[in-house]
Amino acid sequence: GSNVNTFYSTPSCYLYGLNKAGRTWTTKTDDFFPYADRPHEFWTGYFTSRPALKRYERHSNNILQITRQLNAFSNSQLRNS
């Protein structure tokens, strides 16, 4: 008594059904593809046109990581006193 029809499908069958229904596809032009050069190390934003913003983000992250390390070091020194 329901209008819902469910069945197991594969991605290729799903896309075939969408194409057959005349679905139009949008084109994504901004950066979204992660790049990996070593195991468990990914670069997102590798193919972007905003190098100054990326540099600012990397620099800010470096400062954040240094601050976290100094904070952890100072807390360990306080516990040992």
C-alpha positions as CSV (number, residue, x, y, z in Angstrom):
1,G,0.0,0.0,0.0
2,S,3.0,2.4,-0.4
3,N,4.3,4.4,-3.3
4,V,7.9,3.6,-2.3
5,N,9.8,1.1,-4.4
6,T,13.2,0.0,-3.0
7,F,15.7,-2.3,-4.6
8,Y,19.5,-3.0,-4.5
9,S,21.4,-1.1,-7.1
10,T,24.9,-0.2,-8.2
11,P,26.3,3.3,-8.8
12,S,26.4,2.6,-12.6
13,C,22.7,1.5,-12.6
14,Y,21.7,4.5,-10.6
15,L,23.5,6.9,-13.0
16,Y,22.1,5.1,-16.0
17,G,18.6,5.6,-14.6
18,L,19.3,9.3,-14.0
19,N,20.6,9.8,-17.5
20,K,17.7,7.9,-19.0
21,A,15.3,10.2,-17.1
22,G,17.0,13.2,-18.8
23,R,18.7,14.5,-15.7
24,T,21.0,17.5,-16.4
25,W,24.3,17.7,-14.6
26,T,26.1,20.7,-13.2
27,T,29.8,21.2,-13.7
28,K,31.9,21.9,-10.6
29,T,34.7,24.2,-11.4
30,D,36.2,25.1,-8.0
31,D,38.8,23.1,-6.1
32,F,37.6,19.9,-4.6
33,F,40.0,17.1,-5.6
34,P,42.3,15.9,-2.8
35,Y,45.9,15.0,-3.8
36,A,47.9,12.4,-2.0
37,D,51.7,12.1,-2.4
38,R,52.4,9.7,0.5
39,P,50.2,7.3,2.5
40,H,47.8,9.2,4.8
41,E,49.0,12.6,3.6
42,F,46.5,14.5,1.5
43,W,46.5,18.0,0.0
44,T,43.2,19.7,-0.5
45,G,43.2,22.9,-2.5
46,Y,46.2,21.8,-4.6
47,F,44.6,22.9,-7.9
48,T,43.4,26.3,-6.7
49,S,43.9,29.8,-8.0
50,R,44.3,31.4,-4.6
51,P,47.9,30.9,-3.6
52,A,48.0,33.8,-1.2
53,L,45.1,32.5,0.8
54,K,46.6,29.0,0.9
55,R,49.9,30.5,2.1
56,Y,48.1,32.4,4.8
57,E,46.2,29.3,5.9
58,R,49.4,27.2,6.1
59,H,51.2,29.9,8.0
60,S,48.3,30.3,10.5
61,N,48.2,26.5,11.0
62,N,51.9,26.4,11.7
63,I,51.5,29.1,14.4
64,L,48.6,27.1,15.9
65,Q,50.6,23.9,16.0
66,I,53.6,25.7,17.6
67,T,51.2,27.2,20.2
68,R,49.7,23.8,21.0
69,Q,53.2,22.3,21.4
70,L,54.4,25.1,23.7
71,N,51.2,24.9,25.7
72,A,51.7,21.1,26.2
73,F,55.3,21.6,27.1
74,S,54.5,24.4,29.7
75,N,51.8,22.2,31.2
76,S,54.2,19.3,31.6
77,Q,56.8,21.6,33.2
78,L,54.2,22.9,35.7
79,R,53.3,19.3,36.7
80,N,57.0,18.4,37.3
81,S,57.6,21.4,39.6
